[in-house]
Amino acid sequence: MAAPGKIEKNFFVDFMMGGVSAAVSKTAAAPIERVKLLI
């Protein structure tokens, strides 16, 4: 079993990576959504 500190660190890293990936995907999709609204 992993040490409690390691589990907390893994959770934090996973949480941050999820946030970064969400921000990148929204930023990449925004121009496409704008074009769809203009059409």
CHARMM internal coordinates of N, CA and C (Angstrom, degrees):
IC EDIT
DIST 1 N 1 CA 1.4550
DIST 1 CA 1 C 1.5337
ANGL 1 N 1 CA 1 C 108.74
DIST 1 C 2 N 1.3235
ANGL 1 CA 1 C 2 N 115.80
DIHE 1 N 1 CA 1 C 2 N 141.04
DIST 2 N 2 CA 1.4612
ANGL 1 C 2 N 2 CA 120.44
DIHE 1 CA 1 C 2 N 2 CA -177.86
DIST 2 CA 2 C 1.5272
ANGL 2 N 2 CA 2 C 110.42
DIHE 1 C 2 N 2 CA 2 C -75.19
DIST 2 C 3 N 1.3194
ANGL 2 CA 2 C 3 N 114.20
DIHE 2 N 2 CA 2 C 3 N 155.71
DIST 3 N 3 CA 1.4634
ANGL 2 C 3 N 3 CA 120.20
DIHE 2 CA 2 C 3 N 3 CA 177.97
DIST 3 CA 3 C 1.5336
ANGL 3 N 3 CA 3 C 109.37
DIHE 2 C 3 N 3 CA 3 C -68.35
DIST 3 C 4 N 1.3299
ANGL 3 CA 3 C 4 N 118.58
DIHE 3 N 3 CA 3 C 4 N 148.99
DIST 4 N 4 CA 1.4738
ANGL 3 C 4 N 4 CA 120.60
DIHE 3 CA 3 C 4 N 4 CA -178.81
DIST 4 CA 4 C 1.5282
ANGL 4 N 4 CA 4 C 113.48
DIHE 3 C 4 N 4 CA 4 C -57.05
DIST 4 C 5 N 1.3230
ANGL 4 CA 4 C 5 N 117.91
DIHE 4 N 4 CA 4 C 5 N -38.42
DIST 5 N 5 CA 1.4639
ANGL 4 C 5 N 5 CA 120.20
DIHE 4 CA 4 C 5 N 5 CA 179.41
DIST 5 CA 5 C 1.5118
ANGL 5 N 5 CA 5 C 111.93
DIHE 4 C 5 N 5 CA 5 C -64.24
DIST 5 C 6 N 1.3207
ANGL 5 CA 5 C 6 N 116.93
DIHE 5 N 5 CA 5 C 6 N -36.42
DIST 6 N 6 CA 1.4626
ANGL 5 C 6 N 6 CA 120.88
DIHE 5 CA 5 C 6 N 6 CA -179.96
DIST 6 CA 6 C 1.5282
ANGL 6 N 6 CA 6 C 110.59
DIHE 5 C 6 N 6 CA 6 C -68.57
DIST 6 C 7 N 1.3313
ANGL 6 CA 6 C 7 N 117.08
DIHE 6 N 6 CA 6 C 7 N -38.45
DIST 7 N 7 CA 1.4623
ANGL 6 C 7 N 7 CA 120.29
DIHE 6 CA 6 C 7 N 7 CA 178.69
DIST 7 CA 7 C 1.5279
ANGL 7 N 7 CA 7 C 109.92
DIHE 6 C 7 N 7 CA 7 C -64.29
DIST 7 C 8 N 1.3330
ANGL 7 CA 7 C 8 N 117.13
DIHE 7 N 7 CA 7 C 8 N -43.08
DIST 8 N 8 CA 1.4664
ANGL 7 C 8 N 8 CA 120.55
DIHE 7 CA 7 C 8 N 8 CA 178.65
DIST 8 CA 8 C 1.5223
ANGL 8 N 8 CA 8 C 110.86
DIHE 7 C 8 N 8 CA 8 C -63.59
DIST 8 C 9 N 1.3279
ANGL 8 CA 8 C 9 N 117.01
DIHE 8 N 8 CA 8 C 9 N -39.09
DIST 9 N 9 CA 1.4618
ANGL 8 C 9 N 9 CA 120.30
DIHE 8 CA 8 C 9 N 9 CA 179.55
DIST 9 CA 9 C 1.5245
ANGL 9 N 9 CA 9 C 110.13
DIHE 8 C 9 N 9 CA 9 C -66.26
DIST 9 C 10 N 1.3331
ANGL 9 CA 9 C 10 N 117.05
DIHE 9 N 9 CA 9 C 10 N -43.46
DIST 10 N 10 CA 1.4602
ANGL 9 C 10 N 10 CA 119.92
DIHE 9 CA 9 C 10 N 10 CA 179.11
DIST 10 CA 10 C 1.5217
ANGL 10 N 10 CA 10 C 110.95
DIHE 9 C 10 N 10 CA 10 C -62.17
DIST 10 C 11 N 1.3322
ANGL 10 CA 10 C 11 N 117.42
DIHE 10 N 10 CA 10 C 11 N -41.03
DIST 11 N 11 CA 1.4634
ANGL 10 C 11 N 11 CA 120.82
DIHE 10 CA 10 C 11 N 11 CA 178.06
DIST 11 CA 11 C 1.5226
ANGL 11 N 11 CA 11 C 110.26
DIHE 10 C 11 N 11 CA 11 C -61.89
DIST 11 C 12 N 1.3294
ANGL 11 CA 11 C 12 N 117.11
DIHE 11 N 11 CA 11 C 12 N -44.40
DIST 12 N 12 CA 1.4613
ANGL 11 C 12 N 12 CA 121.05
DIHE 11 CA 11 C 12 N 12 CA -179.02
DIST 12 CA 12 C 1.5245
ANGL 12 N 12 CA 12 C 110.84
DIHE 11 C 12 N 12 CA 12 C -63.06
DIST 12 C 13 N 1.3267
ANGL 12 CA 12 C 13 N 116.76
DIHE 12 N 12 CA 12 C 13 N -43.62
DIST 13 N 13 CA 1.4688
ANGL 12 C 13 N 13 CA 120.43
DIHE 12 CA 12 C 13 N 13 CA 179.88
DIST 13 CA 13 C 1.5275
ANGL 13 N 13 CA 13 C 109.81
DIHE 12 C 13 N 13 CA 13 C -64.21
DIST 13 C 14 N 1.3317
ANGL 13 CA 13 C 14 N 117.68
DIHE 13 N 13 CA 13 C 14 N -44.73
DIST 14 N 14 CA 1.4624
ANGL 13 C 14 N 14 CA 120.52
DIHE 13 CA 13 C 14 N 14 CA 178.54
DIST 14 CA 14 C 1.5280
ANGL 14 N 14 CA 14 C 110.95
DIHE 13 C 14 N 14 CA 14 C -62.11
DIST 14 C 15 N 1.3293
ANGL 14 CA 14 C 15 N 116.89
DIHE 14 N 14 CA 14 C 15 N -41.19
DIST 15 N 15 CA 1.4624
ANGL 14 C 15 N 15 CA 121.64
DIHE 14 CA 14 C 15 N 15 CA 179.90
DIST 15 CA 15 C 1.5245
ANGL 15 N 15 CA 15 C 110.38
DIHE 14 C 15 N 15 CA 15 C -62.72
DIST 15 C 16 N 1.3249
ANGL 15 CA 15 C 16 N 117.24
DIHE 15 N 15 CA 15 C 16 N -45.24
DIST 16 N 16 CA 1.4631
ANGL 15 C 16 N 16 CA 120.99
DIHE 15 CA 15 C 16 N 16 CA -179.29
DIST 16 CA 16 C 1.5254
ANGL 16 N 16 CA 16 C 111.11
DIHE 15 C 16 N 16 CA 16 C -66.91
DIST 16 C 17 N 1.3296
ANGL 16 CA 16 C 17 N 117.44
DIHE 16 N 16 CA 16 C 17 N -41.44
DIST 17 N 17 CA 1.4631
ANGL 16 C 17 N 17 CA 120.26
DIHE 16 CA 16 C 17 N 17 CA 178.86
DIST 17 CA 17 C 1.5343
ANGL 17 N 17 CA 17 C 110.65
DIHE 16 C 17 N 17 CA 17 C -63.95
DIST 17 C 18 N 1.3140
ANGL 17 CA 17 C 18 N 117.12
DIHE 17 N 17 CA 17 C 18 N -37.00
DIST 18 N 18 CA 1.4624
ANGL 17 C 18 N 18 CA 120.00
DIHE 17 CA 17 C 18 N 18 CA 176.36
DIST 18 CA 18 C 1.5176
ANGL 18 N 18 CA 18 C 111.69
DIHE 17 C 18 N 18 CA 18 C -63.86
DIST 18 C 19 N 1.3177
ANGL 18 CA 18 C 19 N 116.65
DIHE 18 N 18 CA 18 C 19 N -41.44
DIST 19 N 19 CA 1.4598
ANGL 18 C 19 N 19 CA 120.70
DIHE 18 CA 18 C 19 N 19 CA 177.95
DIST 19 CA 19 C 1.5174
ANGL 19 N 19 CA 19 C 112.60
DIHE 18 C 19 N 19 CA 19 C -65.07
DIST 19 C 20 N 1.3184
ANGL 19 CA 19 C 20 N 115.99
DIHE 19 N 19 CA 19 C 20 N -42.38
DIST 20 N 20 CA 1.4653
ANGL 19 C 20 N 20 CA 120.25
DIHE 19 CA 19 C 20 N 20 CA 179.42
DIST 20 CA 20 C 1.5243
ANGL 20 N 20 CA 20 C 110.19
DIHE 19 C 20 N 20 CA 20 C -65.31
DIST 20 C 21 N 1.3256
ANGL 20 CA 20 C 21 N 117.37
DIHE 20 N 20 CA 20 C 21 N -43.89
DIST 21 N 21 CA 1.4636
ANGL 20 C 21 N 21 CA 119.58
DIHE 20 CA 20 C 21 N 21 CA -179.23
DIST 21 CA 21 C 1.5286
ANGL 21 N 21 CA 21 C 111.14
DIHE 20 C 21 N 21 CA 21 C -65.51
DIST 21 C 22 N 1.3224
ANGL 21 CA 21 C 22 N 117.98
DIHE 21 N 21 CA 21 C 22 N -36.43
DIST 22 N 22 CA 1.4662
ANGL 21 C 22 N 22 CA 120.54
DIHE 21 CA 21 C 22 N 22 CA 177.00
DIST 22 CA 22 C 1.5234
ANGL 22 N 22 CA 22 C 110.89
DIHE 21 C 22 N 22 CA 22 C -65.08
DIST 22 C 23 N 1.3210
ANGL 22 CA 22 C 23 N 117.02
DIHE 22 N 22 CA 22 C 23 N -42.96
DIST 23 N 23 CA 1.4640
ANGL 22 C 23 N 23 CA 120.63
DIHE 22 CA 22 C 23 N 23 CA 180.00
DIST 23 CA 23 C 1.5245
ANGL 23 N 23 CA 23 C 111.09
DIHE 22 C 23 N 23 CA 23 C -64.20
DIST 23 C 24 N 1.3282
ANGL 23 CA 23 C 24 N 116.82
DIHE 23 N 23 CA 23 C 24 N -42.25
DIST 24 N 24 CA 1.4656
ANGL 23 C 24 N 24 CA 120.48
DIHE 23 CA 23 C 24 N 24 CA -179.73
DIST 24 CA 24 C 1.5270
ANGL 24 N 24 CA 24 C 110.28
DIHE 23 C 24 N 24 CA 24 C -65.96
DIST 24 C 25 N 1.3270
ANGL 24 CA 24 C 25 N 117.46
DIHE 24 N 24 CA 24 C 25 N -43.28
DIST 25 N 25 CA 1.4626
ANGL 24 C 25 N 25 CA 119.33
DIHE 24 CA 24 C 25 N 25 CA -178.28
DIST 25 CA 25 C 1.5249
ANGL 25 N 25 CA 25 C 111.28
DIHE 24 C 25 N 25 CA 25 C -66.76
DIST 25 C 26 N 1.3276
ANGL 25 CA 25 C 26 N 118.12
DIHE 25 N 25 CA 25 C 26 N -38.53
DIST 26 N 26 CA 1.4672
ANGL 25 C 26 N 26 CA 120.25
DIHE 25 CA 25 C 26 N 26 CA 177.97
DIST 26 CA 26 C 1.5289
ANGL 26 N 26 CA 26 C 110.51
DIHE 25 C 26 N 26 CA 26 C -66.87
DIST 26 C 27 N 1.3263
ANGL 26 CA 26 C 27 N 116.83
DIHE 26 N 26 CA 26 C 27 N -39.43
DIST 27 N 27 CA 1.4604
ANGL 26 C 27 N 27 CA 120.44
DIHE 26 CA 26 C 27 N 27 CA 178.99
DIST 27 CA 27 C 1.5224
ANGL 27 N 27 CA 27 C 110.88
DIHE 26 C 27 N 27 CA 27 C -65.81
DIST 27 C 28 N 1.3184
ANGL 27 CA 27 C 28 N 116.94
DIHE 27 N 27 CA 27 C 28 N -38.48
DIST 28 N 28 CA 1.4622
ANGL 27 C 28 N 28 CA 120.38
DIHE 27 CA 27 C 28 N 28 CA 180.00
DIST 28 CA 28 C 1.5239
ANGL 28 N 28 CA 28 C 111.15
DIHE 27 C 28 N 28 CA 28 C -71.55
DIST 28 C 29 N 1.3158
ANGL 28 CA 28 C 29 N 118.11
DIHE 28 N 28 CA 28 C 29 N -33.66
DIST 29 N 29 CA 1.4633
ANGL 28 C 29 N 29 CA 121.27
DIHE 28 CA 28 C 29 N 29 CA -176.30
DIST 29 CA 29 C 1.5239
ANGL 29 N 29 CA 29 C 112.82
DIHE 28 C 29 N 29 CA 29 C -84.19
DIST 29 C 30 N 1.3140
ANGL 29 CA 29 C 30 N 118.89
DIHE 29 N 29 CA 29 C 30 N -18.92
DIST 30 N 30 CA 1.4625
ANGL 29 C 30 N 30 CA 121.36
DIHE 29 CA 29 C 30 N 30 CA -175.45
DIST 30 CA 30 C 1.5336
ANGL 30 N 30 CA 30 C 113.36
DIHE 29 C 30 N 30 CA 30 C -58.70
DIST 30 C 31 N 1.3378
ANGL 30 CA 30 C 31 N 120.07
DIHE 30 N 30 CA 30 C 31 N -46.17
DIST 31 N 31 CA 1.4740
ANGL 30 C 31 N 31 CA 118.62
DIHE 30 CA 30 C 31 N 31 CA 179.24
DIST 31 CA 31 C 1.5268
ANGL 31 N 31 CA 31 C 112.64
DIHE 30 C 31 N 31 CA 31 C -62.98
DIST 31 C 32 N 1.3255
ANGL 31 CA 31 C 32 N 117.06
DIHE 31 N 31 CA 31 C 32 N -35.22
DIST 32 N 32 CA 1.4612
ANGL 31 C 32 N 32 CA 120.56
DIHE 31 CA 31 C 32 N 32 CA 178.94
DIST 32 CA 32 C 1.5263
ANGL 32 N 32 CA 32 C 109.67
DIHE 31 C 32 N 32 CA 32 C -65.73
DIST 32 C 33 N 1.3189
ANGL 32 CA 32 C 33 N 116.78
DIHE 32 N 32 CA 32 C 33 N -42.37
DIST 33 N 33 CA 1.4646
ANGL 32 C 33 N 33 CA 120.70
DIHE 32 CA 32 C 33 N 33 CA 178.59
DIST 33 CA 33 C 1.5258
ANGL 33 N 33 CA 33 C 110.62
DIHE 32 C 33 N 33 CA 33 C -64.03
DIST 33 C 34 N 1.3107
ANGL 33 CA 33 C 34 N 117.17
DIHE 33 N 33 CA 33 C 34 N -37.16
DIST 34 N 34 CA 1.4672
ANGL 33 C 34 N 34 CA 119.91
DIHE 33 CA 33 C 34 N 34 CA 179.76
DIST 34 CA 34 C 1.5203
ANGL 34 N 34 CA 34 C 110.79
DIHE 33 C 34 N 34 CA 34 C -65.61
DIST 34 C 35 N 1.3194
ANGL 34 CA 34 C 35 N 116.80
DIHE 34 N 34 CA 34 C 35 N -41.88
DIST 35 N 35 CA 1.4657
ANGL 34 C 35 N 35 CA 120.11
DIHE 34 CA 34 C 35 N 35 CA 178.17
DIST 35 CA 35 C 1.5252
ANGL 35 N 35 CA 35 C 110.02
DIHE 34 C 35 N 35 CA 35 C -63.50
DIST 35 C 36 N 1.3271
ANGL 35 CA 35 C 36 N 117.17
DIHE 35 N 35 CA 35 C 36 N -40.36
DIST 36 N 36 CA 1.4652
ANGL 35 C 36 N 36 CA 120.04
DIHE 35 CA 35 C 36 N 36 CA 178.88
DIST 36 CA 36 C 1.5263
ANGL 36 N 36 CA 36 C 110.87
DIHE 35 C 36 N 36 CA 36 C -62.51
DIST 36 C 37 N 1.3218
ANGL 36 CA 36 C 37 N 117.95
DIHE 36 N 36 CA 36 C 37 N -36.06
DIST 37 N 37 CA 1.4610
ANGL 36 C 37 N 37 CA 120.23
DIHE 36 CA 36 C 37 N 37 CA 178.78
DIST 37 CA 37 C 1.5279
ANGL 37 N 37 CA 37 C 111.88
DIHE 36 C 37 N 37 CA 37 C -70.73
DIST 37 C 38 N 1.3171
ANGL 37 CA 37 C 38 N 117.31
DIHE 37 N 37 CA 37 C 38 N -32.59
DIST 38 N 38 CA 1.4604
ANGL 37 C 38 N 38 CA 120.66
DIHE 37 CA 37 C 38 N 38 CA -178.75
DIST 38 CA 38 C 1.5250
ANGL 38 N 38 CA 38 C 112.05
DIHE 37 C 38 N 38 CA 38 C -74.54
DIST 38 C 39 N 1.3041
ANGL 38 CA 38 C 39 N 116.99
DIHE 38 N 38 CA 38 C 39 N -24.27
DIST 39 N 39 CA 1.4761
ANGL 38 C 39 N 39 CA 120.63
DIHE 38 CA 38 C 39 N 39 CA -177.86
DIST 39 CA 39 C 1.5138
ANGL 39 N 39 CA 39 C 110.00
DIHE 38 C 39 N 39 CA 39 C -79.15
END
COOR INIT
IC SEED 1 N 1 CA 1 C
IC BUILD
